[in-house]
Amino acid sequence: MGDWNQTAFKPDPYNSPGLSLSSGLSSEIDNGNALYLKHYQLVYSASIVILMQLGFTFLEVGSVRVQFTKGILLKNMVDMIISAIMYFAIGFGLAFGDGSSTSGVFGTNNFFLQSIENDTNIHHSEAAS
């Protein structure tokens, strides 16, 4: 009776539940597809956040008089622009930076995208000759 307790619920360190998207799918898809899936999840989640911002704008506009509608719309657009700039400046580095010094809790580099390599550079001088 004590034997099944020790083997049935033993945690698997290679397939542990966590925040990674591919934790349960690691045996079914390769690393390339997992990366695309993670990028898709990021874009999908960002789209949902933008739609929530739009819904909150509708809620605010419906709660005030018509004369204050332009101010509410401007406030929410400025809020979205400032949020995007702050994510570019700080959020990307915290989310996707190298977190080796913090045990992977948050990133400590890539702020303002300083150390991101530009993969789209094409050297035309070599191709033209």
Secondary structure, 3 states (H helix, E strand, C coil): CHHHHHHHCCCCCCCCCCCCCCCCCCCCCCHHHHHHHHHHHHHHHHHHHHHHHHHHHHHHHHCCCHHHHHHHHHHHHHHHHHHHHHHHHHHHHHHHCCCHHHCCCCCCCCHHHCCCCCCCCCCHHHHHC
